[in-house]
């Protein structure tokens, strides 16, 4: 999670402020915009892979996740394989409660739209490959490479943050859940807590750790 947070901040810095000036860029000024877009998509691709690997680690209690095939797989294969093993494996975004309700319970409010879902992640992963792959020499010389909207990385970054800012992961055990906070307000770093279902149907925290 720390890697995702760092890459997200690097991504937003470049999107908002641009890349450092390169003297040679005066030879081809348009290269700066292209390099900015490529840097953005490289970070998005690495974030996609980190999300997929985090899902794999979070569901390590499923025997099949330890196979060599999945341990060496790309994000696309991991997400599709996990979906077959445990359909509820993907992170679920929610709003962190700021106070207890009238019953004294901390209740999460589900976020239902605007976040990166499973299908979005697969689509983004493919889009990253298209942007970062130069293609054949004929395609390069033809000048017919498909154009990518320069605002797309901002849209994807916003979806990713809405997914990960505060989310929970339901393990294959219905009585065990992981809740993650991407950046806490005190230490500005990720935090993870592990929760178990109580007999009354409410969740109780079992352990909290600092996320690496």
C-alpha positions as CSV (number, residue, x, y, z in Angstrom):
1,X,0.0,0.0,0.0
2,X,2.9,2.4,0.7
3,X,4.1,1.8,-2.9
4,X,0.7,2.7,-4.3
5,X,0.5,5.8,-2.2
6,X,4.0,6.9,-3.3
7,X,3.2,6.3,-7.0
8,X,-0.1,8.1,-6.7
9,X,1.6,11.2,-5.3
10,X,4.3,11.1,-8.0
11,X,1.6,10.7,-10.6
12,X,-0.4,13.7,-9.3
13,X,2.7,15.8,-9.0
14,X,3.6,15.2,-12.7
15,X,0.0,15.7,-13.9
16,X,-0.3,19.0,-12.0
17,X,3.2,20.4,-12.4
18,X,4.7,18.5,-15.4
19,X,8.0,16.9,-15.8
20,X,11.3,18.6,-14.9
21,X,12.7,20.6,-17.9
22,X,15.0,18.7,-20.2
23,X,17.3,21.1,-22.3
24,X,17.2,18.6,-25.2
25,X,13.4,18.9,-25.3
26,X,13.8,22.1,-27.3
27,X,14.7,19.8,-30.3
28,X,11.2,18.3,-30.1
29,X,9.0,20.3,-27.7
30,X,6.0,18.0,-28.2
31,X,8.0,15.2,-26.6
32,X,7.5,16.7,-23.2
33,X,3.7,16.1,-23.4
34,X,4.3,12.6,-24.7
35,X,6.7,11.8,-21.9
36,X,4.4,13.2,-19.3
37,X,1.6,11.0,-20.6
38,X,3.9,8.0,-20.7
39,X,5.1,8.6,-17.1
40,X,1.5,8.9,-15.9
41,X,0.5,5.6,-17.6
42,X,3.6,3.8,-16.2
43,X,2.6,4.8,-12.7
44,X,-1.0,3.7,-13.4
45,X,0.2,0.3,-14.7
46,X,2.4,-0.2,-11.7
47,X,-0.6,0.7,-9.4
48,X,-2.8,-1.8,-11.3
49,X,-0.2,-4.5,-10.7
50,X,0.2,-3.6,-7.0
51,X,-3.6,-3.8,-6.5
52,X,-3.7,-7.2,-8.2
53,X,-0.8,-8.5,-6.0
54,X,-2.3,-7.0,-2.9
55,X,-5.5,-8.9,-3.7
56,X,-3.5,-12.1,-4.1
57,X,-1.8,-11.5,-0.7
58,X,-5.0,-10.7,1.1
59,X,-6.5,-13.9,-0.1
60,X,-3.6,-16.1,0.7
61,X,-5.8,-18.4,2.7
62,X,-7.2,-19.7,-0.6
63,X,-4.8,-22.5,-1.6
64,X,-4.9,-21.8,-5.3
65,X,-3.4,-18.3,-4.8
66,X,-0.1,-19.9,-3.9
67,X,0.4,-21.6,-7.2
68,X,3.4,-20.7,-9.3
69,X,1.1,-19.7,-12.2
70,X,-0.5,-16.9,-10.1
71,X,2.6,-15.9,-8.3
72,X,4.2,-15.0,-11.6
73,X,1.1,-13.8,-13.4
74,X,0.3,-10.3,-14.6
75,X,-2.5,-8.2,-13.2
76,X,-5.0,-9.3,-15.9
77,X,-4.5,-13.0,-15.1
78,X,-4.5,-12.5,-11.3
79,X,-7.8,-10.5,-11.3
80,X,-9.6,-13.0,-13.6
81,X,-8.3,-16.0,-11.7
82,X,-9.3,-14.5,-8.3
83,X,-12.8,-13.8,-9.6
84,X,-13.2,-17.5,-10.4
85,X,-11.9,-18.5,-6.9
86,X,-13.8,-16.0,-4.8
87,X,-16.2,-13.6,-6.5
88,X,-16.2,-11.1,-3.6
89,X,-12.4,-10.8,-3.6
90,X,-12.1,-7.2,-4.8
91,X,-11.8,-4.2,-2.5
92,X,-15.0,-2.4,-1.5
93,X,-14.7,1.4,-1.0
94,X,-16.5,3.0,1.9
95,X,-16.5,6.3,3.9
96,X,-14.7,6.1,7.2
97,X,-17.1,7.0,10.1
98,X,-16.3,10.1,12.1
99,X,-18.5,9.3,15.1
100,X,-20.6,6.4,16.5
101,X,-24.3,6.1,15.6
102,X,-27.1,6.4,18.1
103,X,-26.4,2.8,19.2
104,X,-22.8,3.5,19.8
105,X,-21.7,1.6,16.7
106,X,-19.1,2.7,14.1
107,X,-20.8,2.2,10.8
108,X,-19.2,2.3,7.4
109,X,-21.0,4.0,4.5
110,X,-20.6,2.1,1.2
111,X,-19.4,4.1,-1.8
112,X,-21.5,2.9,-4.7
113,X,-20.1,4.7,-7.8
114,X,-17.2,6.6,-9.2
115,X,-14.5,4.2,-8.1
116,X,-12.3,1.7,-9.9
117,X,-14.1,-1.6,-10.1
118,X,-12.8,-5.0,-11.4
119,X,-13.7,-4.3,-15.0
120,X,-12.2,-0.8,-14.9
121,X,-8.9,-2.2,-13.6
122,X,-8.7,-4.7,-16.5
123,X,-9.6,-1.9,-19.0
124,X,-7.0,0.5,-17.5
125,X,-4.4,-2.2,-17.6
126,X,-5.0,-2.8,-21.3
127,X,-5.0,1.0,-21.9
128,X,-1.6,1.3,-20.1
129,X,-0.2,-1.4,-22.4
130,X,-1.5,0.4,-25.5
131,X,0.1,3.7,-24.5
132,X,3.4,2.3,-23.4
133,X,3.9,0.0,-26.3
134,X,5.6,1.7,-29.3
135,X,4.4,-1.0,-31.7
136,X,6.0,-1.9,-35.1
137,X,8.4,0.3,-37.0
138,X,5.8,0.7,-39.8
139,X,3.2,1.9,-37.2
140,X,5.8,4.3,-35.7
141,X,6.8,5.8,-39.0
142,X,3.3,6.1,-40.3
143,X,2.3,8.6,-37.5
144,X,-1.0,6.8,-37.1
145,X,-0.6,5.8,-33.5
146,X,-3.9,6.2,-31.7
147,X,-4.2,9.4,-29.6
148,X,-4.9,9.2,-25.9
149,X,-6.8,11.9,-24.1
150,X,-4.3,13.7,-21.9
151,X,-7.0,14.0,-19.2
152,X,-7.5,10.2,-19.0
153,X,-4.8,9.7,-16.3
154,X,-6.6,12.3,-14.0
155,X,-9.9,10.4,-14.4
156,X,-8.2,7.0,-13.7
157,X,-6.3,8.4,-10.7
158,X,-9.5,9.8,-9.2
159,X,-11.2,6.4,-9.6
160,X,-8.3,4.6,-7.9
161,X,-8.3,7.0,-5.0
162,X,-12.0,6.6,-4.5
163,X,-11.5,2.8,-4.4
164,X,-8.5,2.7,-2.0
165,X,-8.8,5.8,0.3
166,X,-10.8,3.7,2.7
167,X,-11.8,0.2,1.7
168,X,-12.5,-3.3,3.1
169,X,-11.6,-6.7,1.7
170,X,-13.9,-9.6,2.4
171,X,-12.0,-12.8,2.8
172,X,-13.3,-16.2,1.8
173,X,-14.2,-16.7,5.5
174,X,-17.4,-14.7,5.9
175,X,-16.5,-13.9,9.5
176,X,-13.2,-12.3,8.7
177,X,-12.6,-8.9,7.0
178,X,-9.7,-6.6,6.4
179,X,-10.2,-2.8,6.5
180,X,-7.5,-0.5,5.0
181,X,-6.9,3.2,5.1
182,X,-4.6,4.6,2.4
183,X,-3.4,7.7,4.3
184,X,-4.2,8.3,7.9
185,X,-4.4,11.9,9.2
186,X,-1.7,11.5,11.8
187,X,1.2,9.7,10.1
188,X,0.1,10.2,6.5
189,X,0.7,6.6,5.8
190,X,-1.4,3.4,5.2
191,X,-3.0,1.6,8.0
192,X,-4.6,-1.9,8.1
193,X,-7.0,-3.5,10.7
194,X,-8.4,-7.0,10.9
195,X,-12.0,-7.6,11.9
196,X,-14.1,-10.6,13.0
197,X,-17.8,-11.0,13.1
198,X,-19.4,-11.0,16.5
199,X,-22.3,-13.3,17.5
200,X,-24.6,-10.3,17.3
201,X,-23.6,-9.7,13.6
202,X,-21.5,-6.6,14.3
203,X,-17.8,-6.5,13.4
204,X,-15.1,-6.2,16.1
205,X,-11.5,-5.2,15.6
206,X,-9.0,-8.0,16.2
207,X,-5.7,-6.3,15.4
208,X,-4.4,-3.1,13.8
209,X,-1.0,-2.8,12.0
210,X,0.9,-0.3,10.0
211,X,0.8,-1.2,6.3
212,X,4.0,-1.5,4.4
